[in-house]
Amino acid sequence: MSLSRAAPRVTGEPVPDRTAPDPGTLYGVSLGPGDPGLITRRAWALLERPDVHWTYPVTASGGASFALSIALAAGLRPPPDAEPLLFPMTHDRARLALAWQQAAERVLTVLRRGRDVLFLVEGDASTYSSFGYLAATVGALGPGVPIEPLAGVTSFSAAAARIPLSLGDGHDTIAILPAGYDPATVERLLDQFDTLVLLKVSPRLGEIIALLERRGRVADAVLVEKAGTAEERIVRDLGTLRRERVGYLSLVLIKRARPARGEPGCDDGNEGGPGRGPEP
């Protein structure tokens, strides 16, 4: 009688852990820019689950989290083990990389226990969000770990609705950029796009106002600060802000003024083609 024999294991080869649970999913939970009413039903359902682990970004140890404050304002209550993850406000790449590494390692510890992790973010998790850095680092350290960003309301779409302003019509083009770009870039894009969305304008607001005044475009611009919150402010005359420091959560929307008729791509009843008036 022959006996089957197991294949020999190579020395040093790790023994598979047959009891380890499947890893949990890392969710980027978009909460909108501040109005609790803009939290999606999908995000709400996840936040109400009793078995998930909440995490949220802070810029300094012991600091407050704007993302967490949106959830609290909605009446949601974090689980007892909810914890902050440090994402410092700095341009020091080495310091940022270390923070992302530490945050990812902590998240992976929970995920590998089979528990889902929610990372709370204001606005939309896929748009200039700290979730992008966390997701990339977790993906690099833990290949195969499920990662899912939840779509949410961006600050600029909420701001446009509050003005109200249509960001794009017909064949309009839209550019979205942090206003940390130099004014020359912003000026070039003014000529290339119908609408500009300038995020985080606080550090360079004076330069932006000066540029718009020089180009005769001040009337096309509106500043919105803390869109959707109780402290929301809408300023339609940017000239009044020349010497004022606005908050970090401020943006400027600039849309080129157009004639009422003859719009490219609009059906205005003319048969002569876009931009042409009626035949005499």
Summary of the structure (lengths in Angstrom):
residues: 280
radius of gyration: 24.7
end to end distance: 104.4
largest distance: 104.4
contacts: 792
relative contact order: 0.13
helix: 31%
strand: 18%
